[in-house]
Amino acid sequence: MLSYPEIRNFVREEMAKQVENLYGKPDVIAGVATGAIGIGILVAEALGLPFIYVRPEPKSHGRQNQIEGYFEPGQSVVVIEDLISTGKSSLNAVKALKEQNAKVKGMLAIFTYGFPVAGTNFEAEGVELHTLSDYEHLVEQASETHYIKESQLKTLLEWRSNPQEWKK
């Protein structure tokens, strides 16, 4: 089993490489609050770039910012996310950035469930999404290594086909 520093370094280096390979070097890295703040900071650090983060909505007090950190209008941004389910919160962050005239190059996430609604949502918004892994590969690996039993595999695949309606 990997230690926390090994996992941190893997995520930091792998995601930084992916950002550059997929989008070139942006001006700024943005994390989606709150799950991707730490990940985004690691990626920004690895690339030597400034970091900002985007809340789901503006704060109700203080300066009422939705975006924290400094960036200039017109700068290119790659958004970092931890998990994609429907894409709603992720795309909300992209919308906030675009409203402040950021040029969003795309999004890189650690994991996606691969729900069709997410693909539809990202396509409708014209946002390029890439992930390090997905549900299909997770379940496949769990099955191949016998981490899960055949009956559990069946249940996981049933859930994946229609999670909104799934009942065990």
DSSP file (Angstrom, degrees, kcal/mol; ACC not computed):
  #  RESIDUE AA STRUCTURE BP1 BP2  ACC     N-H-->O    O-->H-N    N-H-->O    O-->H-N    TCO  KAPPA ALPHA  PHI   PSI    X-CA   Y-CA   Z-CA
    1    1 A M              0   0    0      0, 0.0     2,-0.1     0, 0.0     0, 0.0   0.000 360.0 360.0 360.0 139.3    0.0    0.0    0.0
    2    2 A L        -     0   0    0      1,-0.1     2,-0.1     2,-0.0     0, 0.0  -0.461 360.0-123.5 -75.7 146.5    1.3    3.5   -0.9
    3    3 A S     >  -     0   0    0     -2,-0.1     4,-2.5     1,-0.1     5,-0.2  -0.402  29.3-103.2 -80.8 165.2    2.0    6.0    1.9
    4    4 A Y  H  > S+     0   0    0      1,-0.2     4,-3.1     2,-0.2     5,-0.2   0.928 122.4  50.5 -57.0 -47.3    0.3    9.4    2.0
    5    5 A P  H  > S+     0   0    0      0, 0.0     4,-2.5     0, 0.0    -1,-0.2   0.885 110.7  50.3 -60.4 -35.7    3.4   11.2    0.7
    6    6 A E  H  > S+     0   0    0      2,-0.2     4,-2.3     1,-0.2    -2,-0.2   0.916 112.9  45.4 -66.8 -42.3    3.7    8.7   -2.2
    7    7 A I  H  X S+     0   0    0     -4,-2.5     4,-2.8     2,-0.2     5,-0.3   0.939 113.4  50.3 -64.2 -47.2    0.1    9.2   -3.1
    8    8 A R  H  X S+     0   0    0     -4,-3.1     4,-2.7     1,-0.2    -2,-0.2   0.929 112.7  46.2 -56.8 -47.3    0.4   13.0   -2.8
    9    9 A N  H  X S+     0   0    0     -4,-2.5     4,-2.7    -5,-0.2     5,-0.3   0.882 112.1  51.0 -66.4 -37.8    3.5   13.0   -5.0
   10   10 A F  H  X S+     0   0    0     -4,-2.3     4,-3.0     2,-0.2     5,-0.4   0.958 113.7  43.8 -62.7 -49.9    1.9   10.7   -7.6
   11   11 A V  H  X S+     0   0    0     -4,-2.8     4,-2.3     1,-0.2     5,-0.4   0.934 115.4  49.9 -60.7 -46.0   -1.2   12.9   -7.9
   12   12 A R  H  X S+     0   0    0     -4,-2.7     4,-1.7    -5,-0.3    -2,-0.2   0.949 118.7  35.8 -57.4 -53.0    0.9   16.0   -8.0
   13   13 A E  H  X S+     0   0    0     -4,-2.7     4,-2.4     2,-0.2    -2,-0.2   0.913 118.8  48.2 -72.8 -43.3    3.2   14.9  -10.7
   14   14 A E  H  X S+     0   0    0     -4,-3.0     4,-2.5    -5,-0.3    -3,-0.2   0.927 114.7  44.7 -65.8 -44.7    0.8   12.8  -12.8
   15   15 A M  H  X S+     0   0    0     -4,-2.3     4,-2.6    -5,-0.4    -1,-0.2   0.892 112.2  52.5 -68.6 -36.7   -1.9   15.6  -12.9
   16   16 A A  H  X S+     0   0    0     -4,-1.7     4,-2.0    -5,-0.4    -2,-0.2   0.927 111.3  47.3 -62.3 -43.8    0.7   18.2  -13.6
   17   17 A K  H  X S+     0   0    0     -4,-2.4     4,-2.8     1,-0.2    -2,-0.2   0.923 112.1  50.3 -61.8 -44.0    2.0   16.2  -16.6
   18   18 A Q  H  X S+     0   0    0     -4,-2.5     4,-3.0     2,-0.2     5,-0.4   0.904 107.0  54.0 -62.9 -41.8   -1.5   15.6  -17.8
   19   19 A V  H  X>S+     0   0    0     -4,-2.6     4,-2.7     1,-0.2     5,-0.6   0.954 113.7  42.1 -56.6 -50.3   -2.4   19.3  -17.6
   20   20 A E  H  X5S+     0   0    0     -4,-2.0     4,-1.4     3,-0.2    -2,-0.2   0.901 116.4  48.1 -65.7 -41.0    0.7   20.1  -19.8
   21   21 A N  H  <5S+     0   0    0     -4,-2.8    -1,-0.2    -5,-0.2    -2,-0.2   0.896 121.7  34.4 -66.2 -40.0    0.1   17.2  -22.2
   22   22 A L  H  <5S+     0   0    0     -4,-3.0    -2,-0.2    -5,-0.2    -3,-0.2   0.863 138.1  10.7 -84.4 -37.9   -3.6   18.0  -22.7
   23   23 A Y  H  <5S-     0   0    0     -4,-2.7    -3,-0.2    -5,-0.4    -2,-0.2   0.454  94.5-120.7-123.6  -4.0   -3.8   21.7  -22.5
   24   24 A G     << -     0   0    0     -4,-1.4    -1,-0.3    -5,-0.6    -2,-0.1  -0.245  62.6 -40.8  75.1 179.8   -0.3   23.2  -22.6
   25   25 A K        -     0   0    0     -5,-0.1    51,-0.1    -4,-0.1    -5,-0.1  -0.703  66.9-155.2 -84.5 116.8    0.8   25.3  -19.7
   26   26 A P        -     0   0    0      0, 0.0    51,-0.2     0, 0.0     3,-0.1  -0.213  23.1-118.9 -79.1 177.4   -2.0   27.6  -18.6
   27   27 A D  S    S+     0   0    0     49,-1.3     2,-0.3     1,-0.2    50,-0.2   0.779  93.3  16.3 -82.8 -30.2   -1.6   30.9  -16.7
   28   28 A V  E     -a   77   0A   0     48,-1.8    50,-1.6    21,-0.1     2,-0.4  -0.983  63.5-139.7-145.6 148.3   -3.5   29.7  -13.6
   29   29 A I  E     -ab  78  51A   0     21,-2.3    23,-2.2    -2,-0.3     2,-0.4  -0.946  21.5-162.9-107.8 134.3   -4.8   26.5  -12.0
   30   30 A A  E     -ab  79  52A   0     48,-2.4    50,-3.5    -2,-0.4     2,-0.3  -0.967   2.4-156.7-119.4 133.3   -8.3   26.6  -10.5
   31   31 A G  E     -ab  80  53A   0     21,-2.3    23,-2.4    -2,-0.4     2,-0.6  -0.830  19.5-124.5-104.3 146.8   -9.6   24.1   -8.0
   32   32 A V  E  >  - b   0  54A   0     48,-1.7     4,-2.1    -2,-0.3     5,-0.3  -0.806  52.5 -79.9 -90.5 124.0  -13.3   23.4   -7.4
   33   33 A A  T  4 S-     0   0    0     21,-2.8     2,-0.1    -2,-0.6    60,-0.1  -0.369  92.2  -8.2 -68.3 145.1  -14.2   23.9   -3.7
   34   34 A T  T >> S+     0   0    0     -2,-0.1     3,-1.3    21,-0.0     4,-0.5  -0.930 127.4  40.3-104.1 -19.6  -13.8   22.1   -1.5
   35   35 A G  T 34 S+     0   0    0      1,-0.3     4,-0.4     2,-0.1    -2,-0.2   0.761 119.3  43.6 -62.9 -27.6  -12.6   18.6   -2.6
   36   36 A A  T 3X S+     0   0    0     -4,-2.1     4,-2.7     1,-0.1    -1,-0.3   0.354  85.8  92.1-103.5   6.5  -10.2   19.8   -5.3
   37   37 A I  H <> S+     0   0    0     -3,-1.3     4,-2.4    -5,-0.3     5,-0.2   0.973  91.9  41.8 -63.5 -52.6   -8.6   22.7   -3.5
   38   38 A G  H  X S+     0   0    0     -4,-0.5     4,-1.9     1,-0.2    -1,-0.2   0.905 117.3  47.8 -61.1 -42.2   -5.7   20.5   -2.1
   39   39 A I  H  > S+     0   0    0     -4,-0.4     4,-2.2     1,-0.2    -1,-0.2   0.925 111.6  50.3 -64.7 -45.0   -5.3   18.7   -5.4
   40   40 A G  H  X S+     0   0    0     -4,-2.7     4,-2.8     1,-0.2     5,-0.2   0.880 107.7  53.4 -61.6 -39.2   -5.3   21.9   -7.3
   41   41 A I  H  X S+     0   0    0     -4,-2.4     4,-2.7     1,-0.2    -1,-0.2   0.918 108.5  50.2 -61.9 -42.9   -2.7   23.5   -5.1
   42   42 A L  H  X S+     0   0    0     -4,-1.9     4,-2.3     2,-0.2    -2,-0.2   0.911 112.3  46.8 -61.8 -42.4   -0.4   20.5   -5.6
   43   43 A V  H  X S+     0   0    0     -4,-2.2     4,-1.9     2,-0.2    -2,-0.2   0.929 112.7  49.1 -65.8 -45.5   -0.8   20.8   -9.4
   44   44 A A  H  X>S+     0   0    0     -4,-2.8     5,-2.8     1,-0.2     4,-0.8   0.916 111.6  50.2 -60.1 -42.9   -0.2   24.5   -9.4
   45   45 A E  H ><5S+     0   0    0     -4,-2.7     3,-0.8     1,-0.2    -1,-0.2   0.926 109.2  50.7 -60.9 -45.9    2.9   24.0   -7.2
   46   46 A A  H 3<5S+     0   0    0     -4,-2.3    -1,-0.2     1,-0.2    -2,-0.2   0.840 116.4  41.5 -62.2 -33.1    4.3   21.3   -9.6
   47   47 A L  H 3<5S-     0   0    0     -4,-1.9    -1,-0.2    -5,-0.1    -2,-0.2   0.492 109.7-120.6 -93.0  -4.7    3.8   23.6  -12.6
   48   48 A G  T <<5 +     0   0    0     -4,-0.8    -3,-0.2    -3,-0.8    -4,-0.1   0.874  68.0 135.2  67.6  36.7    5.0   26.8  -10.8
   49   49 A L      < -     0   0    0     -5,-2.8    -1,-0.2    -6,-0.2   -21,-0.1  -0.780  60.3 -99.0-117.2 158.3    1.7   28.5  -11.4
   50   50 A P        -     0   0    0      0, 0.0   -21,-2.3     0, 0.0     2,-0.4  -0.382  37.7-140.6 -69.6 156.4   -0.7   30.6   -9.3
   51   51 A F  E     +b   29   0A   0    -23,-0.2     2,-0.3    -2,-0.1    19,-0.3  -0.952  22.6 171.4-123.9 139.5   -3.7   28.9   -7.8
   52   52 A I  E     -b   30   0A   0    -23,-2.2   -21,-2.3    -2,-0.4     2,-0.3  -0.915  16.2-147.9-132.5 162.7   -7.3   30.0   -7.3
   53   53 A Y  E     -bC  31  68A   0     15,-2.2    15,-2.8    -2,-0.3     2,-0.5  -0.974   5.0-141.5-135.3 157.3  -10.4   28.2   -6.2
   54   54 A V  E     -bC  32  67A   0    -23,-2.4   -21,-2.8    -2,-0.3    13,-0.2  -0.957  11.2-149.5-121.3 123.7  -14.0   28.5   -7.0
   55   55 A R        -     0   0    0     11,-3.3    41,-0.1    -2,-0.5   -21,-0.0  -0.421  31.3-110.1 -81.1 162.5  -16.9   28.1   -4.5
   56   56 A P  S    S-     0   0    0      0, 0.0    -1,-0.1     0, 0.0    10,-0.1   0.833  99.9  -4.0 -61.6 -30.7  -20.3   26.8   -5.5
   57   57 A E  S    S-     0   0    0      8,-0.1     3,-0.1     9,-0.1     8,-0.0  -0.973  94.2 -75.0-154.6 162.5  -21.7   30.3   -4.9
   58   58 A P        -     0   0    0      0, 0.0     8,-0.3     0, 0.0     7,-0.2  -0.265  57.4 -98.1 -60.8 148.2  -20.5   33.7   -3.7
   59   59 A K        -     0   0    0      6,-1.8     7,-0.0     1,-0.1    -4,-0.0  -0.307  23.3-135.8 -61.0 151.1  -19.9   34.1    0.0
   60   60 A S  S    S+     0   0    0     -3,-0.1     2,-0.3     3,-0.0    -1,-0.1   0.464  83.9  35.1 -89.9  -1.2  -22.8   35.7    1.8
   61   61 A H  S >  S+     0   0    0      4,-0.1     3,-1.8     0, 0.0     4,-0.2  -0.828 101.9  21.6-140.3 178.5  -20.5   38.0    3.8
   62   62 A G  T 3  S-     0   0    0      1,-0.3     0, 0.0    -2,-0.3     0, 0.0  -0.363 129.7 -15.2  62.6-135.0  -17.2   39.8    3.5
   63   63 A R  T 3  S-     0   0    0     -2,-0.1    -1,-0.3     2,-0.0    -3,-0.0   0.516  85.8-131.7 -81.6  -3.9  -16.2   40.6   -0.1
   64   64 A Q    <   +     0   0    0     -3,-1.8     2,-0.2     1,-0.2    -2,-0.1   0.831  42.7 172.7  59.3  37.3  -18.8   38.0   -1.3
   65   65 A N        -     0   0    0     -4,-0.2    -6,-1.8    -7,-0.2    -1,-0.2  -0.493  32.0-175.1 -76.7 143.0  -16.3   36.3   -3.6
   66   66 A Q  S    S+     0   0    0     -8,-0.3   -11,-3.3     1,-0.2     2,-0.5   0.662  82.6  51.4 -97.9 -31.1  -17.1   33.2   -5.5
   67   67 A I  E    S-C   54   0A   0    -13,-0.2     2,-0.5    29,-0.1    -1,-0.2  -0.930  75.0-160.7-108.9 126.1  -13.5   33.0   -6.8
   68   68 A E  E     +C   53   0A   0    -15,-2.8   -15,-2.2    -2,-0.5     2,-0.1  -0.912  53.6  37.8-109.4 132.5  -10.7   33.3   -4.3
   69   69 A G  S    S-     0   0    0     -2,-0.5     2,-0.5   -17,-0.2   -17,-0.1  -0.336  88.9 -70.8 112.2 164.1   -7.2   34.2   -5.4
   70   70 A Y        +     0   0    0    -19,-0.3     2,-0.3    -2,-0.1    -2,-0.1  -0.768  53.2 146.3-100.5 132.1   -5.8   36.6   -8.0
   71   71 A F        -     0   0    0     -2,-0.5    -2,-0.0   -43,-0.1     3,-0.0  -0.968  38.4-122.3-150.9 157.9   -6.0   36.2  -11.7
   72   72 A E    >   -     0   0    0     -2,-0.3     3,-2.1     1,-0.1    28,-0.0  -0.783  36.3 -95.6-102.9 144.6   -6.4   38.7  -14.5
   73   73 A P  T 3  S+     0   0    0      0, 0.0    29,-0.2     0, 0.0    28,-0.2  -0.286 111.7  29.6 -53.9 138.9   -9.2   38.7  -17.1
   74   74 A G  T 3  S+     0   0    0     27,-3.3    28,-0.2     1,-0.3     2,-0.1   0.257  86.7 132.8  92.7 -11.7   -8.1   36.9  -20.3
   75   75 A Q    <   -     0   0    0     -3,-2.1    28,-2.9     1,-0.1    -1,-0.3  -0.426  60.6-113.9 -71.8 149.2   -5.7   34.5  -18.5
   76   76 A S  E     - d   0 103A   0     26,-0.2   -48,-1.8    -3,-0.1   -49,-1.3  -0.649  35.7-169.3 -85.4 141.0   -5.9   30.9  -19.4
   77   77 A V  E     -ad  28 104A   0     26,-2.6    28,-2.9    -2,-0.3    29,-0.7  -0.983  18.5-158.3-133.4 137.9   -7.1   28.5  -16.7
   78   78 A V  E     -ad  29 106A   0    -50,-1.6   -48,-2.4    -2,-0.4     2,-0.4  -0.982  23.5-140.0-111.1 130.5   -7.2   24.7  -16.3
   79   79 A V  E     -ad  30 107A   0     27,-2.5    29,-2.6    -2,-0.5     2,-0.4  -0.744  10.2-153.6 -93.9 134.9   -9.8   23.6  -13.7
   80   80 A I  E     +ad  31 108A   0    -50,-3.5   -48,-1.7    -2,-0.4     2,-0.3  -0.906  16.7 176.7-109.1 134.5   -8.9   20.7  -11.4
   81   81 A E  E     - d   0 109A   0     27,-2.2    29,-1.2    -2,-0.4     3,-0.1  -0.944  26.7-150.8-134.2 154.5  -11.7   18.5   -9.9
   82   82 A D  E    S+     0   0A   0     -2,-0.3    29,-1.6     1,-0.3     2,-0.4   0.903  80.1  13.4 -89.0 -48.5  -11.7   15.5   -7.7
   83   83 A L  E     - d   0 111A   0     27,-0.2     2,-0.5    26,-0.1    -1,-0.3  -0.990  56.9-159.2-138.6 134.5  -14.9   13.7   -8.7
   84   84 A I  E     + d   0 112A   0     27,-2.1    29,-2.1    -2,-0.4    30,-0.4  -0.962  27.6 146.9-113.2 121.8  -17.3   14.0  -11.6
   85   85 A S  S    S-     0   0    0     -2,-0.5    30,-0.4    27,-0.2    33,-0.3   0.600  88.4 -12.3-110.8 -82.0  -20.8   12.6  -11.2
   86   86 A T  S    S-     0   0    0     31,-0.1    35,-0.2    32,-0.1    -2,-0.1   0.685  86.3-126.7 -91.0 -20.1  -23.3   14.8  -13.2
   87   87 A G  S  > S+     0   0    0     -4,-0.1     4,-2.9    34,-0.1     5,-0.3   0.366  72.8 123.6  91.1  -4.8  -20.8   17.6  -13.8
   88   88 A K  H  > S+     0   0    0      1,-0.2     4,-1.8     2,-0.2     5,-0.1   0.936  75.5  39.3 -58.8 -53.0  -23.1   20.2  -12.4
   89   89 A S  H  > S+     0   0    0      1,-0.2     4,-1.6     2,-0.2    -1,-0.2   0.881 116.7  51.9 -67.6 -36.0  -20.9   21.7   -9.7
   90   90 A S  H  > S+     0   0    0      1,-0.2     4,-1.7     2,-0.2    -1,-0.2   0.924 111.7  45.4 -63.9 -44.9  -17.8   21.4  -11.9
   91   91 A L  H  X S+     0   0    0     -4,-2.9     4,-2.4     1,-0.2    -1,-0.2   0.778 105.9  61.1 -72.3 -25.8  -19.5   23.3  -14.7
   92   92 A N  H  X S+     0   0    0     -4,-1.8     4,-2.1    -5,-0.3    -1,-0.2   0.896 105.1  49.1 -63.3 -40.0  -20.8   25.9  -12.2
   93   93 A A  H  X S+     0   0    0     -4,-1.6     4,-2.2     2,-0.2    -2,-0.2   0.909 110.0  50.6 -65.0 -42.4  -17.2   26.7  -11.4
   94   94 A V  H  X S+     0   0    0     -4,-1.7     4,-2.7     1,-0.2    -2,-0.2   0.915 109.0  52.0 -61.1 -43.1  -16.4   27.0  -15.1
   95   95 A K  H  X S+     0   0    0     -4,-2.4     4,-2.3     1,-0.2    -1,-0.2   0.920 108.7  50.2 -59.9 -44.8  -19.3   29.4  -15.6
   96   96 A A  H  X S+     0   0    0     -4,-2.1     4,-0.8     1,-0.2    -1,-0.2   0.903 111.8  48.4 -61.5 -41.4  -18.1   31.6  -12.7
   97   97 A L  H ><>S+     0   0    0     -4,-2.2     5,-2.3     1,-0.2     3,-0.9   0.927 111.3  49.0 -64.5 -44.9  -14.6   31.7  -14.2
   98   98 A K  H ><5S+     0   0    0     -4,-2.7     3,-1.9     1,-0.3    -1,-0.2   0.858 104.4  59.5 -64.1 -34.7  -15.9   32.6  -17.7
   99   99 A E  H 3<5S+     0   0    0     -4,-2.3    -1,-0.3     1,-0.3    -2,-0.2   0.757 105.3  50.3 -64.1 -23.2  -18.1   35.3  -16.2
  100  100 A Q  T <<5S-     0   0    0     -3,-0.9    -1,-0.3    -4,-0.8    -2,-0.2   0.130 126.0-105.3 -99.7  18.4  -14.9   36.9  -14.9
  101  101 A N  T < 5 +     0   0    0     -3,-1.9   -27,-3.3     1,-0.2     2,-0.3   0.749  66.7 153.5  66.1  29.0  -13.4   36.6  -18.4
  102  102 A A      < -     0   0    0     -5,-2.3     2,-0.9   -29,-0.2    -1,-0.2  -0.635  46.1-129.1 -79.6 146.8  -11.1   33.6  -17.7
  103  103 A K  E     -d   76   0A   0    -28,-2.9   -26,-2.6    -2,-0.3     2,-0.6  -0.839  23.4-153.6 -98.1  98.8  -10.2   31.5  -20.7
  104  104 A V  E     -d   77   0A   0     -2,-0.9   -26,-0.2   -28,-0.2     3,-0.1  -0.633  14.4-174.7 -79.7 116.1  -11.0   28.0  -19.5
  105  105 A K  E     -     0   0A   0    -28,-2.9     2,-0.3    -2,-0.6    23,-0.2   0.779  56.4 -71.7 -80.3 -28.6   -8.9   25.5  -21.5
  106  106 A G  E     -d   78   0A   0    -29,-0.7   -27,-2.5    21,-0.1     2,-0.4  -0.964  46.9 -85.6 159.9-173.2  -10.5   22.5  -19.9
  107  107 A M  E     -de  79 129A   0     21,-2.7    23,-2.0    -2,-0.3     2,-0.4  -0.976  20.3-164.2-132.4 141.9  -10.9   20.4  -16.8
  108  108 A L  E     +de  80 130A   0    -29,-2.6   -27,-2.2    -2,-0.4     2,-0.3  -0.995  16.2 179.2-125.4 125.7   -8.9   17.5  -15.3
  109  109 A A  E     -de  81 131A   0     21,-2.5    23,-1.8    -2,-0.4   -27,-0.2  -0.833  33.4-132.0-122.3 160.5  -10.4   15.3  -12.6
  110  110 A I  E    S+     0   0A   0    -29,-1.2    23,-1.4   -28,-0.3     2,-0.3   0.907  86.7   7.2 -73.9 -43.1   -9.2   12.3  -10.7
  111  111 A F  E     -de  83 133A   0    -29,-1.6   -27,-2.1    21,-0.2     2,-0.4  -0.988  54.7-170.9-147.3 146.3  -12.3   10.2  -11.2
  112  112 A T  E     -de  84 134A   0     21,-0.9    23,-1.8    -2,-0.3   -27,-0.2  -0.995  24.2-145.3-134.6 145.2  -15.6   10.1  -13.0
  113  113 A Y        -     0   0    0    -29,-2.1   -28,-0.1    -2,-0.4    23,-0.1   0.676  42.8-130.0 -75.3 -17.6  -18.5    7.7  -12.7
  114  114 A G        +     0   0    0    -30,-0.4   -29,-0.1     1,-0.2   -28,-0.1   0.771  40.5 173.9  74.4  26.8  -19.0    8.1  -16.4
  115  115 A F    >>  -     0   0    0    -30,-0.4     4,-1.3   -31,-0.2     3,-1.1  -0.459  37.8-129.0 -66.4 136.5  -22.7    8.9  -16.2
  116  116 A P  H 3> S+     0   0    0      0, 0.0     4,-2.4     0, 0.0     5,-0.2   0.840 106.5  63.7 -55.0 -34.2  -24.1    9.9  -19.6
  117  117 A V  H 3> S+     0   0    0      1,-0.2     4,-2.6     2,-0.2     5,-0.2   0.863  99.9  53.2 -60.8 -34.8  -25.6   13.0  -18.1
  118  118 A A  H <> S+     0   0    0     -3,-1.1     4,-2.9   -33,-0.3     5,-0.3   0.943 108.6  48.5 -65.6 -46.6  -22.1   14.3  -17.3
  119  119 A G  H  X S+     0   0    0     -4,-1.3     4,-2.3     1,-0.2    -2,-0.2   0.913 113.0  48.4 -57.9 -43.0  -20.9   13.8  -20.9
  120  120 A T  H  X S+     0   0    0     -4,-2.4     4,-2.6     2,-0.2    -1,-0.2   0.919 112.2  48.9 -62.3 -44.6  -24.0   15.6  -22.2
  121  121 A N  H  X S+     0   0    0     -4,-2.6     4,-1.5   -35,-0.2    -2,-0.2   0.915 113.0  45.8 -64.7 -43.9  -23.5   18.5  -19.7
  122  122 A F  H  X>S+     0   0    0     -4,-2.9     5,-2.4     1,-0.2     4,-0.6   0.908 114.1  49.0 -66.6 -40.5  -19.8   19.0  -20.6
  123  123 A E  H ><5S+     0   0    0     -4,-2.3     3,-1.0    -5,-0.3    -2,-0.2   0.920 108.4  53.5 -63.9 -43.2  -20.5   18.8  -24.3
  124  124 A A  H 3<5S+     0   0    0     -4,-2.6    -1,-0.2     1,-0.3    -2,-0.2   0.836 113.2  43.7 -60.8 -32.8  -23.4   21.3  -24.0
  125  125 A E  H 3<5S-     0   0    0     -4,-1.5    -1,-0.3    -5,-0.2    -2,-0.2   0.483 109.8-123.2 -91.5  -3.0  -21.1   23.7  -22.3
  126  126 A G  T <<5 +     0   0    0     -3,-1.0     2,-0.5    -4,-0.6    -3,-0.2   0.848  60.2 147.2  66.1  34.2  -18.2   23.1  -24.7
  127  127 A V      < -     0   0    0     -5,-2.4     2,-0.5    -6,-0.1    -1,-0.2  -0.905  45.6-135.4-108.7 126.4  -15.8   22.1  -21.9
  128  128 A E        -     0   0    0     -2,-0.5   -21,-2.7   -23,-0.2     2,-0.4  -0.666  25.2-166.9 -79.8 126.1  -13.2   19.5  -22.5
  129  129 A L  E     +e  107   0A   0     -2,-0.5     2,-0.3   -23,-0.2   -21,-0.2  -0.952  12.4 174.1-119.8 134.1  -13.0   17.0  -19.6
  130  130 A H  E     -e  108   0A   0    -23,-2.0   -21,-2.5    -2,-0.4     2,-0.3  -0.980   8.8-166.6-131.8 147.8  -10.3   14.4  -18.9
  131  131 A T  E     -e  109   0A   0     -2,-0.3   -21,-0.2   -23,-0.2   -20,-0.1  -0.943  27.5-135.3-132.6 155.7   -9.9   12.1  -15.9
  132  132 A L  E    S-     0   0A   0    -23,-1.8     2,-0.3    -2,-0.3   -21,-0.2   0.830  89.1  -5.4 -75.5 -32.4   -7.2    9.9  -14.5
  133  133 A S  E     -e  111   0A   0    -23,-1.4   -21,-0.9   -24,-0.2     2,-0.3  -0.924  63.3-153.8-152.2 175.3   -9.6    7.1  -13.9
  134  134 A D  E  >  -e  112   0A   0     -2,-0.3     4,-2.2   -23,-0.2   -21,-0.2  -0.937  37.2 -95.3-151.2 171.9  -13.3    6.1  -14.1
  135  135 A Y  H  > S+     0   0    0    -23,-1.8     4,-2.8    -2,-0.3     5,-0.3   0.882 117.6  56.9 -59.2 -43.1  -15.9    3.7  -12.6
  136  136 A E  H  > S+     0   0    0      1,-0.2     4,-2.2     2,-0.2    -1,-0.2   0.926 111.2  42.2 -57.2 -47.8  -15.5    1.1  -15.4
  137  137 A H  H  > S+     0   0    0      2,-0.2     4,-2.6     1,-0.2    -1,-0.2   0.861 112.7  54.5 -70.0 -35.2  -11.8    0.7  -14.8
  138  138 A L  H  X S+     0   0    0     -4,-2.2     4,-2.4     2,-0.2    -2,-0.2   0.950 112.2  42.6 -61.7 -49.2  -12.2    0.7  -11.0
  139  139 A V  H  X S+     0   0    0     -4,-2.8     4,-2.2     2,-0.2    -2,-0.2   0.898 113.8  52.4 -65.8 -40.9  -14.7   -2.1  -11.1
  140  140 A E  H  X S+     0   0    0     -4,-2.2     4,-2.8    -5,-0.3    -1,-0.2   0.931 112.0  45.5 -60.3 -46.0  -12.7   -4.0  -13.7
  141  141 A Q  H  X S+     0   0    0     -4,-2.6     4,-2.1     1,-0.2     6,-0.3   0.905 111.4  52.3 -65.5 -41.7   -9.5   -3.8  -11.5
  142  142 A A  H  <>S+     0   0    0     -4,-2.4     5,-2.2    -5,-0.2     6,-1.5   0.877 113.6  44.6 -62.1 -37.4  -11.4   -4.7   -8.4
  143  143 A S  H ><5S+     0   0    0     -4,-2.2     3,-1.4     3,-0.2    -2,-0.2   0.930 112.0  50.6 -71.7 -47.1  -12.8   -7.8  -10.1
  144  144 A E  H 3<5S+     0   0    0     -4,-2.8    -2,-0.2     1,-0.3    -1,-0.2   0.829 113.9  44.8 -62.2 -33.0   -9.5   -8.9  -11.7
  145  145 A T  T 3<5S-     0   0    0     -4,-2.1    -1,-0.3    -5,-0.2    -2,-0.2   0.382 112.7-119.6 -92.7   4.4   -7.7   -8.7   -8.4
  146  146 A H  T < 5S+     0   0    0     -3,-1.4    -3,-0.2    -5,-0.1    -2,-0.1   0.760  72.7 134.8  62.4  27.2  -10.5  -10.5   -6.6
  147  147 A Y  S   <S+     0   0    0     -5,-2.2     2,-0.3    -6,-0.3    -4,-0.2   0.816  74.0  35.2 -70.6 -31.0  -11.1   -7.5   -4.3
  148  148 A I  S    S-     0   0    0     -6,-1.5     2,-0.1    -9,-0.1    -2,-0.1  -0.890  88.1-119.5-120.7 155.5  -14.8   -8.0   -5.0
  149  149 A K     >  -     0   0    0     -2,-0.3     4,-2.3     1,-0.1     3,-0.2  -0.445  31.8-105.6 -86.2 164.0  -16.8  -11.2   -5.6
  150  150 A E  H  > S+     0   0    0      1,-0.2     4,-2.1     2,-0.2     5,-0.1   0.878 122.1  53.3 -57.1 -40.6  -18.7  -12.0   -8.8
  151  151 A S  H  > S+     0   0    0      1,-0.2     4,-1.8     2,-0.2    -1,-0.2   0.865 109.0  49.2 -65.2 -35.2  -22.0  -11.2   -7.0
  152  152 A Q  H  > S+     0   0    0     -3,-0.2     4,-2.8     2,-0.2    -2,-0.2   0.873 107.3  55.2 -70.2 -37.0  -20.7   -7.8   -5.9
  153  153 A L  H  X S+     0   0    0     -4,-2.3     4,-2.5     2,-0.2     5,-0.2   0.935 106.9  50.4 -59.3 -46.2  -19.6   -7.1   -9.5
  154  154 A K  H  X S+     0   0    0     -4,-2.1     4,-2.3     1,-0.2    -1,-0.2   0.919 111.4  48.2 -58.9 -44.7  -23.1   -7.8  -10.7
  155  155 A T  H  X S+     0   0    0     -4,-1.8     4,-2.6     1,-0.2    -1,-0.2   0.916 111.3  50.1 -62.8 -43.9  -24.5   -5.4   -8.1
  156  156 A L  H  X S+     0   0    0     -4,-2.8     4,-2.1     1,-0.2    -1,-0.2   0.888 112.1  47.3 -63.4 -39.4  -22.0   -2.7   -8.9
  157  157 A L  H  X S+     0   0    0     -4,-2.5     4,-1.5     2,-0.2    -1,-0.2   0.867 110.8  51.8 -70.6 -36.4  -22.8   -3.0  -12.6
  158  158 A E  H  X S+     0   0    0     -4,-2.3     4,-0.9    -5,-0.2     3,-0.2   0.931 110.7  48.6 -62.7 -45.3  -26.5   -2.9  -12.0
  159  159 A W  H >< S+     0   0    0     -4,-2.6     3,-1.0     1,-0.2    -2,-0.2   0.933 109.1  53.3 -59.1 -46.0  -26.1    0.3   -9.9
  160  160 A R  H 3< S+     0   0    0     -4,-2.1    -1,-0.2     1,-0.3    -2,-0.2   0.804 100.0  61.7 -61.8 -31.2  -24.0    1.9  -12.6
  161  161 A S  H 3< S-     0   0    0     -4,-1.5    -1,-0.3    -3,-0.2    -2,-0.2   0.808 131.5  -3.4 -69.4 -27.5  -26.6    1.3  -15.3
  162  162 A N    XX  +     0   0    0     -3,-1.0     3,-0.9    -4,-0.9     4,-0.9  -0.365  66.5 170.6-162.8  74.1  -29.2    3.5  -13.5
  163  163 A P  T 34 S+     0   0    0      0, 0.0     3,-0.3     0, 0.0    -3,-0.1   0.800  78.0  60.5 -64.0 -29.3  -28.1    4.8  -10.1
  164  164 A Q  T 34 S+     0   0    0      1,-0.2    -5,-0.0    -5,-0.1    -2,-0.0   0.839 116.8  31.1 -65.7 -32.0  -31.1    7.1   -9.7
  165  165 A E  T <4 S+     0   0    0     -3,-0.9    -1,-0.2    -6,-0.1     2,-0.1   0.427  91.0 126.6-104.7  -1.4  -33.5    4.2   -9.8
  166  166 A W     <  +     0   0    0     -4,-0.9     2,-0.4    -3,-0.3    -7,-0.1  -0.346  27.2 169.0 -70.2 134.9  -31.3    1.5   -8.2
  167  167 A K              0   0    0     -2,-0.1    -2,-0.0     1,-0.0    -3,-0.0  -0.987 360.0 360.0-141.7 133.9  -32.6   -0.4   -5.2
  168  168 A K              0   0    0     -2,-0.4    -2,-0.0    -9,-0.0    -1,-0.0   0.453 360.0 360.0 -87.0 360.0  -31.1   -3.5   -3.8
